[in-house]
Amino acid sequence: MKHIFTFIFSGLLLVFSQTARGQGGLIISEVADPGDEYTGRFIELYNAGTDPVDFDAQTYYLSRQSNGGSTWGEVQLTGSVAPGATYLAGGSAFSSFYGFAPDLETGILTGNGDDAYVLFRDGDHTTGTLVDILGVVDVDGTGEPWEYLDSRAVRLEGVTDPSPVWTAAEWEILPAGVADCDPGTHQVSPGDDPSPDSSDFFLSVVSDTVDYGQVAEVAVEAGALTSEDGIIAYQFDLTYDPAVLEYADGSVAGTLAAGGTLAINDQSAGTLSELYAFCTAYRERFPAYHSFQHPGC
């Protein structure tokens, strides 16, 4: 005879690699127009991707449209920016205010709150593709929600993808002086969803039956995962009825997960607390096998 049983998963926890940033890309992370010193202006870019951005291999321009009109100021970016790192464009007085040199010194940073700043790829504002923006092209920012006069406009830490359309929900704009600005410190916070949420993934039991008197192997699989997600471990509780089944063993031998470490705590009757950890990012599916048997066999 067969006995039908149900596993219940609870407390699923995915552990993210500290270096993983998801897909992401190069974004404008801060625009500063300090109210007490206009020469302290700067633009901060952040690489939210997993690969370096080499400006010798990929052409980027940082551009400023003056008052929504026909006048543009722009500069081609040079150097590179590593994953999870910032890139700073500042004026000639930048180092005197902030104590270190910017990655790029430029004279285009004359935006006084009503000028849009735009990141273009593969060309300038006439030939390139608009990648990311603070403001709206062809619109004077005076009185607009994106106006940053005497303020700092900071991209929220959960934002990892560039956007060709300014979105208010992605920014915080606060009055600021030089002392309030922190160029080069933008970081993605794990709590703000730079990496995939656990609800994006699933854990499933392949079979829900055990023949009476027989030992049954039950495969637990994790799916919808790729190496780009940066997952390096999973942890969850698996519960069952100890009056019907008893736990015998768990293993990842012979599976795609064989290279990692499986730890199972079965000290609490009816509950398995499982942790699987590995050195490199999660592959798409990592099954683990658990043996159960009817207590009477």
VOBA-1610 file (N, C-alpha, C; in pm, whole numbers, padded with zeros to 5 digits, always signed):
BEGIN
Met+00084-00119+00000Met+00000+00000+00000Met+00088+00124+00000Lys+00034+00232-00048Lys+00108+00358-00052Lys+00051+00451+00054His+00139+00529+00112His+00094+00633+00205His+00127+00768+00145Ile+00028+00854+00135Ile+00049+00989+00081Ile+00082+01082+00197Phe+00188+01157+00181Phe+00227+01249+00287Phe+00259+01385+00226Thr+00270+01484+00311Thr+00297+01620+00265Thr+00414+01679+00342Phe+00509+01735+00268Phe+00615+01813+00329Phe+00572+01959+00334Ile+00615+02028+00437Ile+00590+02171+00446Ile+00725+02241+00457Phe+00752+02333+00365Phe+00874+02412+00372Phe+00846+02538+00452Ser+00938+02575+00537Ser+00921+02700+00610Ser+01057+02767+00627Gly+01053+02899+00642Gly+01175+02974+00672Gly+01280+02968+00564Leu+01241+02969+00437Leu+01340+02965+00329Leu+01430+03087+00337Leu+01558+03064+00338Leu+01657+03172+00342Leu+01758+03149+00232Leu+01777+03249+00145Leu+01879+03243+00042Leu+01992+03336+00082Val+02115+03287+00073Val+02231+03366+00111Val+02297+03416-00017Phe+02317+03547-00025Phe+02371+03608-00146Phe+02521+03628-00136Ser+02588+03608-00247Ser+02731+03637-00254Ser+02753+03786-00230Gln+02854+03821-00152Gln+02880+03961-00123Gln+02925+04038-00245Thr+02978+03967-00346Thr+03025+04036-00465Thr+02921+04038-00575Ala+02813+03968-00557Ala+02713+03960-00664Ala+02627+04084-00666Arg+02601+04138-00782Arg+02522+04258-00796Arg+02403+04241-00889Gly+02376+04119-00932Gly+02269+04099-01027Gly+02312+04149-01164Gln+02218+04171-01253Gln+02250+04218-01386Gln+02294+04364-01381Gly+02202+04452-01339Gly+02238+04591-01316Gly+02305+04658-01434Gly+02375+04767-01406Gly+02443+04843-01507Gly+02498+04971-01448Leu+02552+05056-01534Leu+02608+05184-01491Leu+02494+05284-01475Ile+02484+05342-01355Ile+02376+05436-01327Ile+02432+05565-01269Ile+02355+05672-01282Ile+02383+05796-01211Ile+02335+05777-01068Ser+02426+05781-00972Ser+02389+05751-00834Ser+02377+05875-00746Glu+02441+05985-00785Glu+02428+06108-00706Glu+02463+06228-00792Val+02384+06335-00777Val+02412+06465-00838Val+02409+06566-00725Ala+02520+06637-00706Ala+02531+06730-00594Ala+02545+06873-00642Asp+02462+06960-00585Asp+02469+07105-00606Asp+02469+07171-00468Pro+02581+07163-00394Pro+02582+07211-00256Pro+02539+07357-00245Gly+02448+07383-00152Gly+02394+07517-00139Gly+02494+07619-00089Asp+02600+07574-00018Asp+02696+07668+00037Asp+02818+07689-00051Glu+02836+07608-00156Glu+02953+07624-00242Glu+02930+07555-00376Tyr+02905+07636-00479Tyr+02871+07578-00609Tyr+02988+07504-00671Thr+03112+07539-00633Thr+03226+07468-00692Thr+03245+07329-00630Gly+03161+07294-00533Gly+03164+07159-00478Gly+03073+07062-00552Arg+03019+07102-00665Arg+02931+07014-00742Arg+03007+06891-00794Phe+02934+06782-00804Phe+02991+06662-00864Phe+02878+06571-00912Ile+02916+06476-00998Ile+02827+06369-01043Ile+02893+06237-01005Glu+02817+06151-00941Glu+02867+06018-00906Glu+02794+05913-00989Leu+02871+05823-01051Leu+02816+05708-01122Leu+02845+05584-01039Tyr+02762+05483-01054Tyr+02779+05358-00979Tyr+02762+05240-01074Asn+02855+05146-01066Asn+02845+05024-01147Asn+02773+04917-01067Ala+02644+04900-01094Ala+02563+04801-01023Ala+02567+04665-01092Gly+02648+04651-01196Gly+02657+04524-01268Gly+02762+04432-01210Thr+02782+04319-01275Thr+02877+04219-01228Thr+03009+04224-01305Asp+03018+04308-01407Asp+03140+04319-01487Asp+03193+04462-01483Pro+03326+04478-01498Pro+03382+04613-01505Pro+03330+04687-01629Val+03323+04817-01619Val+03291+04901-01735Val+03420+04972-01774Asp+03470+04939-01893Asp+03594+04995-01944Asp+03559+05101-02048Phe+03587+05225-02017Phe+03549+05334-02107Phe+03637+05342-02232Asp+03747+05264-02234Asp+03825+05255-02358Asp+03758+05158-02454Ala+03689+05057-02400Ala+03622+04958-02484Ala+03479+04997-02515Gln+03417+05076-02429Gln+03278+05117-02446Gln+03268+05268-02428Thr+03214+05336-02527Thr+03206+05482-02524Thr+03087+05529-02442Tyr+03114+05613-02342Tyr+03009+05676-02263Tyr+03034+05826-02258Tyr+02927+05903-02263Tyr+02932+06048-02244Tyr+02841+06086-02128Leu+02890+06176-02043Leu+02808+06240-01942Leu+02773+06378-01996Ser+02643+06404-02008Ser+02598+06526-02075Ser+02505+06606-01985Arg+02507+06738-02004Arg+02418+06828-01931Arg+02342+06914-02030Gln+02209+06914-02021Gln+02127+07001-02103Gln+02089+07123-02020Ser+02123+07239-02068Ser+02103+07362-01993Ser+01960+07412-02005Asn+01889+07416-01893Asn+01755+07473-01883Asn+01655+07415-01982Gly+01678+07292-02025Gly+01587+07230-02121Gly+01598+07285-02262Gly+01703+07361-02290Gly+01717+07426-02420Gly+01813+07355-02513Ser+01869+07430-02605Ser+01953+07372-02710Ser+02101+07364-02672Thr+02136+07418-02556Thr+02276+07419-02515Thr+02309+07294-02434Trp+02412+07223-02479Trp+02457+07103-02411Trp+02604+07117-02372Gly+02639+07062-02258Gly+02778+07046-02219Gly+02799+06898-02195Glu+02908+06842-02245Glu+02928+06699-02228Glu+03075+06663-02232Val+03104+06547-02174Val+03242+06501-02168Val+03241+06350-02185Gln+03340+06299-02261Gln+03354+06155-02276Gln+03425+06099-02153Leu+03373+05991-02099Leu+03431+05931-01981Leu+03556+05851-02016Thr+03652+05852-01926Thr+03777+05780-01945Thr+03804+05691-01824Gly+03893+05594-01842Gly+03927+05504-01733Gly+03831+05387-01728Ser+03796+05343-01609Ser+03706+05229-01593Ser+03644+05236-01454Val+03541+05153-01433Val+03477+05144-01302Val+03446+04997-01275Ala+03492+04947-01162Ala+03477+04806-01127Ala+03335+04778-01078Pro+03293+04652-01078Pro+03162+04618-01023Pro+03151+04662-00877Gly+03042+04724-00842Gly+03021+04769-00705Gly+03099+04893-00667Ala+03162+04959-00766Ala+03243+05077-00739Ala+03179+05202-00798Thr+03228+05316-00755Thr+03176+05444-00804Thr+03279+05511-00894Tyr+03229+05606-00971Tyr+03311+05687-01062Tyr+03265+05830-01044Leu+03360+05920-01016Leu+03324+06057-00982Leu+03374+06156-01087Ala+03283+06241-01131Ala+03317+06354-01216Ala+03303+06480-01132Gly+03411+06557-01120Gly+03409+06677-01038Gly+03482+06790-01105Gly+03468+06911-01049Gly+03537+07027-01101Gly+03676+07042-01043Ser+03742+07154-01077Ser+03881+07175-01035Ser+03895+07192-00884Ala+03788+07228-00814Ala+03794+07248-00669Ala+03750+07124-00591Phe+03718+07016-00661Phe+03663+06897-00595Phe+03753+06849-00480Ser+03882+06832-00507Ser+03971+06774-00407Ser+03987+06863-00285Ser+03974+06993-00302Ser+03989+07083-00187Ser+03873+07070-00090Phe+03757+07027-00139Phe+03641+07009-00053Phe+03631+06868+00004Tyr+03668+06769-00077Tyr+03641+06630-00038Tyr+03766+06550-00004Gly+03885+06610-00025Gly+04008+06548+00022Gly+04069+06445-00070Phe+04014+06425-00187Phe+04074+06333-00285Phe+04032+06378-00424Ala+04103+06331-00525Ala+04078+06373-00662Ala+03963+06294-00724Pro+03884+06355-00810Pro+03779+06280-00880Pro+03841+06189-00986Asp+03763+06096-01036Asp+03810+06011-01145Asp+03822+06091-01275Leu+03741+06193-01287Leu+03741+06276-01407Leu+03716+06421-01365Glu+03808+06509-01404Glu+03788+06652-01380Glu+03728+06715-01505Thr+03618+06786-01487Thr+03547+06843-01601Thr+03483+06976-01564Gly+03461+07058-01664Gly+03398+07188-01643Gly+03251+07191-01680Ile+03191+07074-01706Ile+03050+07076-01749Ile+02952+07082-01632Leu+03003+07073-01510Leu+02912+07060-01395Leu+02863+07196-01347Thr+02791+07263-01434Thr+02736+07394-01400Thr+02586+07388-01376Gly+02530+07267-01367Gly+02387+07253-01342Gly+02349+07309-01207Asn+02252+07400-01205Asn+02213+07464-01080Asn+02070+07427-01041Gly+02036+07301-01063Gly+01907+07252-01017Gly+01805+07231-01126Asp+01818+07303-01238Asp+01718+07291-01343Asp+01773+07231-01471Asp+01897+07181-01466Asp+01959+07119-01583Asp+01956+06967-01570Ala+01914+06900-01676Ala+01913+06754-01676Ala+02054+06702-01700Tyr+02092+06597-01625Tyr+02217+06525-01650Tyr+02183+06390-01710Val+02253+06357-01818Val+02218+06238-01896Val+02343+06155-01924Leu+02329+06024-01916Leu+02436+05931-01951Leu+02404+05870-02086Phe+02494+05890-02183Phe+02476+05835-02316Phe+02583+05729-02343Arg+02546+05624-02417Arg+02638+05518-02456Arg+02653+05517-02608Asp+02774+05486-02655Asp+02805+05475-02798Asp+02795+05608-02870Gly+02814+05716-02799Gly+02811+05847-02863Gly+02766+05954-02766Asp+02760+06078-02815Asp+02716+06190-02732Asp+02566+06210-02745His+02515+06330-02709His+02371+06349-02707His+02310+06352-02847Thr+02394+06367-02950Thr+02341+06366-03087Thr+02352+06229-03153Thr+02446+06146-03108Thr+02470+06018-03177Thr+02452+05897-03087Gly+02452+05917-02955Gly+02450+05804-02863Gly+02310+05761-02821Thr+02306+05656-02741Thr+02181+05603-02686Thr+02167+05651-02542Leu+02053+05711-02510Leu+02027+05757-02374Leu+02014+05636-02283Val+02100+05627-02182Val+02104+05512-02093Val+02037+05544-01959Asp+02072+05658-01901Asp+02023+05692-01768Asp+02014+05844-01757Ile+01927+05891-01666Ile+01901+06036-01662Ile+01854+06081-01524Leu+01899+06200-01487Leu+01835+06276-01379Leu+01769+06395-01446Gly+01636+06399-01444Gly+01564+06506-01510Gly+01488+06459-01632Val+01446+06554-01712Val+01370+06525-01833Val+01428+06609-01946Val+01461+06545-02057Val+01516+06616-02172Val+01414+06717-02225Asp+01465+06835-02262Asp+01387+06945-02321Asp+01290+07007-02222Val+01314+06988-02093Val+01229+07049-01990Val+01317+07125-01892Asp+01284+07252-01866Asp+01351+07330-01763Asp+01307+07275-01627Gly+01403+07242-01543Gly+01371+07175-01418Gly+01319+07264-01307Thr+01312+07395-01328Thr+01264+07484-01222Thr+01123+07447-01181Gly+01104+07415-01054Gly+00972+07379-01004Gly+00930+07237-01034Glu+01015+07162-01106Glu+00982+07022-01137Glu+01018+06932-01018Pro+00958+06813-01010Pro+00991+06722-00898Pro+01138+06683-00892Trp+01208+06692-01004Trp+01348+06653-01006Trp+01444+06770-00983Glu+01394+06888-00953Glu+01482+07002-00929Glu+01573+06975-00809Tyr+01701+07003-00824Tyr+01799+06972-00720Tyr+01877+07097-00678Leu+01820+07216-00691Leu+01886+07341-00655Leu+01929+07338-00509Asp+02058+07368-00484Asp+02114+07371-00348Asp+02087+07240-00274Ser+02090+07129-00346Ser+02053+07000-00289Ser+02143+06891-00344Arg+02122+06771-00294Arg+02185+06653-00350Arg+02075+06555-00388Ala+02081+06505-00510Ala+01987+06405-00560Ala+02057+06271-00553Val+02005+06180-00472Val+02070+06051-00448Val+01981+05937-00495Arg+02037+05849-00573Arg+01965+05730-00620Arg+01947+05635-00502Leu+01828+05585-00485Leu+01803+05493-00376Leu+01885+05366-00395Glu+01928+05307-00285Glu+02024+05196-00291Glu+01968+05070-00356Gly+01836+05054-00357Gly+01778+04936-00421Gly+01776+04943-00572Val+01811+05057-00630Val+01807+05074-00776Val+01938+05024-00835Thr+01930+04927-00926Thr+02050+04871-00989Thr+02048+04882-01140Asp+01936+04920-01198Asp+01926+04927-01344Asp+01912+05071-01390Pro+01986+05109-01495Pro+01969+05243-01551Pro+01832+05258-01614Ser+01785+05381-01624Ser+01654+05407-01682Ser+01660+05529-01772Pro+01612+05520-01896Pro+01611+05636-01986Pro+01502+05736-01952Val+01418+05702-01855Val+01310+05791-01812Val+01326+05818-01663Trp+01326+05947-01624Trp+01341+05980-01483Trp+01220+05930-01405Thr+01246+05861-01294Thr+01141+05804-01210Thr+01158+05856-01069Ala+01061+05931-01021Ala+01072+05996-00890Ala+01096+05895-00778Ala+01036+05776-00788Ala+01046+05677-00681Ala+01188+05623-00665Glu+01276+05649-00761Glu+01413+05598-00753Glu+01509+05697-00688Trp+01461+05816-00653Trp+01549+05922-00608Trp+01503+05982-00476Glu+01601+06035-00402Glu+01575+06119-00285Glu+01649+06249-00307Ile+01579+06361-00297Ile+01638+06492-00319Ile+01624+06573-00191Leu+01739+06610-00132Leu+01740+06677-00004Leu+01830+06800-00010Pro+01792+06910+00056Pro+01881+07026+00066Pro+02014+06984+00126Ala+02123+07039+00075Ala+02254+06992+00121Ala+02360+07098+00100Gly+02458+07098+00191Gly+02581+07170+00173Gly+02693+07072+00146Val+02816+07121+00134Val+02929+07033+00107Val+02942+06926+00215Ala+02922+06964+00341Ala+02939+06869+00451Ala+02839+06755+00447Asp+02727+06775+00378Asp+02624+06670+00370Asp+02652+06569+00259Cys+02743+06603+00169Cys+02769+06519+00052Cys+02873+06412+00085Asp+02858+06296+00024Asp+02951+06186+00049Asp+02990+06119-00082Pro+03062+06190-00168Pro+03098+06132-00298Pro+03178+06004-00284Gly+03141+05904-00364Gly+03216+05780-00369Gly+03171+05673-00273Thr+03063+05697-00196Thr+03023+05601-00093Thr+02895+05527-00126His+02841+05544-00244His+02715+05476-00278His+02735+05326-00275Gln+02651+05257-00199Gln+02660+05111-00190Gln+02520+05053-00201Val+02511+04934-00263Val+02384+04864-00271Val+02364+04786-00143Ser+02252+04804-00077Ser+02222+04735+00047Ser+02148+04606+00019Pro+02193+04491+00074Pro+02122+04365+00052Pro+01976+04372+00091Gly+01944+04454+00192Gly+01805+04464+00234Gly+01717+04538+00136Asp+01779+04607+00041Asp+01702+04686-00054Asp+01687+04618-00189Asp+01707+04486-00190Asp+01679+04405-00308Asp+01769+04431-00427Pro+01901+04441-00412Pro+01987+04444-00528Pro+01996+04309-00593Ser+01976+04204-00511Ser+01980+04067-00558Ser+01840+04011-00558Pro+01819+03900-00620Pro+01685+03845-00632Pro+01621+03816-00497Asp+01493+03835-00487Asp+01417+03803-00367Asp+01391+03653-00363Ser+01382+03597-00241Ser+01361+03453-00231Ser+01231+03407-00295Ser+01134+03498-00308Ser+01008+03460-00371Ser+01024+03433-00520Asp+01140+03471-00577Asp+01165+03444-00718Asp+01197+03296-00743Phe+01224+03220-00637Phe+01270+03084-00652Phe+01172+02986-00590Phe+01193+02858-00615Phe+01105+02760-00556Phe+01183+02640-00507Leu+01129+02573-00407Leu+01178+02445-00360Leu+01062+02348-00369Ser+01086+02230-00421Ser+00975+02137-00440Ser+01017+01995-00410Val+00923+01916-00361Val+00943+01773-00340Val+00887+01701-00462Val+00970+01618-00526Val+00930+01555-00650Val+00821+01452-00630Ser+00828+01374-00520Ser+00730+01270-00494Ser+00665+01292-00359Asp+00539+01252-00346Asp+00472+01266-00217Asp+00416+01133-00167Thr+00471+01022-00216Thr+00423+00891-00171Thr+00538+00801-00128Val+00511+00718-00030Val+00606+00616+00015Val+00532+00483+00023Asp+00588+00380-00040Asp+00530+00247-00029Asp+00545+00196+00114Tyr+00438+00134+00165Tyr+00442+00080+00301Tyr+00552-00024+00311Gly+00635-00011+00415Gly+00741-00108+00437Gly+00864-00088+00352Gln+00870+00018+00274Gln+00984+00042+00186Gln+01052+00174+00223Val+01180+00181+00189Val+01254+00307+00202Val+01234+00385+00073Ala+01204+00511+00085Ala+01180+00594-00033Ala+01277+00711-00036Glu+01330+00739-00154Glu+01413+00858-00173Glu+01326+00970-00226Val+01334+01083-00159Val+01256+01201-00198Val+01354+01310-00239Ala+01342+01357-00363Ala+01433+01461-00412Ala+01375+01599-00383Val+01457+01681-00323Val+01421+01821-00301Val+01501+01904-00399Glu+01434+01985-00480Glu+01501+02061-00584Glu+01481+02210-00565Ala+01586+02285-00594Ala+01576+02432-00599Ala+01580+02472-00745Gly+01486+02554-00787Gly+01482+02591-00928Gly+01477+02740-00949Ala+01478+02782-01075Ala+01474+02923-01117Ala+01594+03000-01066Leu+01708+02933-01053Leu+01830+02997-01007Leu+01935+02993-01117Thr+02013+03098-01130Thr+02125+03100-01223Thr+02247+03154-01151Ser+02363+03136-01208Ser+02486+03183-01144Ser+02487+03335-01129Glu+02416+03406-01220Glu+02412+03551-01211Glu+02338+03601-01088Asp+02254+03516-01029Asp+02180+03557-00910Asp+02271+03570-00788Gly+02388+03507-00793Gly+02483+03521-00684Gly+02446+03449-00557Ile+02362+03345-00565Ile+02323+03272-00446Ile+02434+03172-00410Ile+02479+03172-00285Ile+02585+03081-00245Ile+02538+02980-00140Ala+02413+02990-00095Ala+02362+02892+00002Ala+02211+02903+00010Tyr+02148+02794+00053Tyr+02008+02802+00090Tyr+01987+02732+00223Gln+01887+02775+00295Gln+01854+02715+00425Gln+01704+02713+00440Phe+01650+02601+00487Phe+01506+02593+00508Phe+01475+02480+00605Asp+01353+02480+00656Asp+01303+02372+00740Asp+01205+02289+00657Leu+01212+02156+00676Leu+01122+02065+00609Leu+01054+01983+00719Thr+00922+01986+00722Thr+00850+01916+00829Thr+00770+01800+00773Tyr+00751+01698+00857Tyr+00676+01578+00818Tyr+00612+01520+00945Asp+00524+01424+00929Asp+00454+01362+01041Asp+00538+01246+01094Pro+00600+01259+01212Pro+00686+01151+01262Pro+00608+01027+01304Ala+00476+01038+01315Ala+00397+00920+01347Ala+00379+00831+01225Val+00402+00887+01108Val+00383+00814+00982Val+00516+00778+00918Leu+00614+00869+00931Leu+00742+00850+00865Leu+00856+00870+00963Glu+00968+00809+00937Glu+01089+00840+01011Glu+01199+00872+00912Tyr+01282+00968+00949Tyr+01389+01012+00860Tyr+01509+00919+00871Ala+01566+00884+00755Ala+01678+00791+00753Ala+01810+00859+00715Asp+01811+00938+00607Asp+01938+00992+00560Asp+01912+01102+00458Gly+02013+01186+00435Gly+02009+01287+00330Gly+02143+01297+00263Ser+02143+01323+00131Ser+02270+01323+00058Ser+02257+01405-00069Val+02371+01460-00113Val+02378+01525-00244Val+02472+01447-00337Ala+02514+01331-00296Ala+02604+01249-00379Ala+02538+01216-00512Gly+02615+01235-00619Gly+02565+01203-00751Gly+02475+01308-00812Thr+02465+01424-00749Thr+02381+01532-00802Thr+02469+01648-00847Leu+02407+01748-00908Leu+02481+01868-00947Leu+02536+01942-00826Ala+02482+01914-00708Ala+02522+01982-00586Ala+02634+01910-00512Ala+02691+01805-00572Ala+02786+01721-00500Ala+02910+01798-00453Gly+02940+01909-00514Gly+03060+01984-00478Gly+03044+02072-00356Gly+02922+02083-00303Gly+02898+02169-00189Gly+02887+02091-00059Thr+02847+02161+00045Thr+02835+02102+00177Thr+02689+02101+00221Leu+02638+01984+00254Leu+02501+01969+00301Leu+02503+01941+00451Ala+02430+02020+00528Ala+02420+01998+00672Ala+02273+01986+00709Ile+02237+01876+00777Ile+02098+01850+00813Ile+02089+01826+00964Asn+02005+01902+01029Asn+01978+01882+01172Asn+01844+01812+01185Asp+01847+01686+01232Asp+01724+01608+01246Asp+01694+01577+01393Gln+01746+01661+01482Gln+01730+01634+01625Gln+01588+01660+01674Ser+01514+01739+01600Ser+01375+01766+01639Ser+01283+01676+01558Ala+01208+01589+01625Ala+01121+01494+01554Ala+01020+01569+01466Gly+01014+01526+01340Gly+00920+01585+01247Gly+00972+01707+01174Thr+01094+01749+01203Thr+01150+01867+01137Thr+01295+01841+01097Leu+01326+01874+00973Leu+01464+01874+00925Leu+01504+02018+00898Ser+01611+02062+00960Ser+01667+02194+00930Ser+01786+02173+00838Glu+01774+02225+00718Glu+01874+02194+00616Glu+01947+02320+00570Leu+02079+02307+00557Leu+02163+02413+00503Leu+02251+02352+00395Tyr+02250+02414+00277Tyr+02341+02372+00171Tyr+02422+02493+00130Ala+02555+02482+00132Ala+02644+02593+00099Ala+02746+02547-00003Phe+02793+02643-00083Phe+02888+02612-00189Phe+02972+02734-00216Cys+03086+02716-00281Cys+03182+02824-00297Cys+03148+02917-00412Thr+03093+02864-00518Thr+03059+02946-00634Thr+02909+02965-00640Ala+02867+03058-00725Ala+02725+03091-00731Ala+02641+02973-00775Tyr+02520+02970-00722Tyr+02421+02867-00748Tyr+02405+02837-00897Arg+02402+02712-00933Arg+02360+02675-01068Arg+02209+02660-01068Glu+02152+02627-01184Glu+02007+02639-01199Glu+01929+02544-01109Arg+01975+02420-01090Arg+01901+02327-01006Arg+01999+02250-00917Phe+01967+02241-00790Phe+02051+02168-00696Phe+01966+02070-00617Pro+01944+01948-00667Pro+01863+01852-00591Pro+01941+01793-00474Ala+01870+01764-00369Ala+01923+01687-00257Ala+01827+01572-00232Tyr+01878+01457-00197Tyr+01796+01339-00179Tyr+01781+01306-00030His+01658+01278+00011His+01629+01243+00149His+01559+01110+00153Ser+01604+01023+00240Ser+01544+00889+00253Ser+01447+00887+00370Phe+01325+00840+00344Phe+01224+00824+00446Phe+01173+00681+00442Gln+01122+00634+00554Gln+01061+00502+00558Gln+00946+00503+00657His+00852+00409+00636His+00743+00393+00732His+00800+00333+00859Pro+00764+00386+00976Pro+00822+00337+01102Pro+00802+00187+01122Gly+00703+00127+01059Gly+00674-00014+01083Gly+00755-00109+00998Cys+00840-00059+00908Cys+00911-00152+00819Cys+01036-00209+00882
//
